[in-house]
Amino acid sequence: MENETELSYKTKDFYIAACILASDIVLLRLTKETSKFVFFVFDISPIKAEQIIQKHWDRKLMLPTRNLIEAIHELKTRIHATL
């Protein structure tokens, strides 16, 4: 995971991106940095993003399942739209 600025967070991990999106964080854009990977750029500071990710890994991130499913579908749609 990398950060672009202090106010945005970038990751290529699909499921981490889905968790962040399902947490009501705005997806700013997708960027393709190599022919193999798409990066998801969010409108969130790296510190706050890491807090969400840590909760995920600690199994303490509580999300409505519908939000997570919709986030997965939205990311897949956006990925395929950029190809």
Sequence and secondary structure as in RCSB ss.txt:
>XXXX:A:sequence
MENETELSYKTKDFYIAACILASDIVLLRLTKETSKFVFFVFDISPIKAEQIIQKHWDRKLMLPTRNLIEAIHEL
KTRIHATL
>XXXX:A:secstr
 EEEETTEEEE  HHHHHHHHHTT  EEEEEESSSS EEEEESS HHHHHHHHHHHHTT     HHHHHHHHHHH
HHHHHHH 
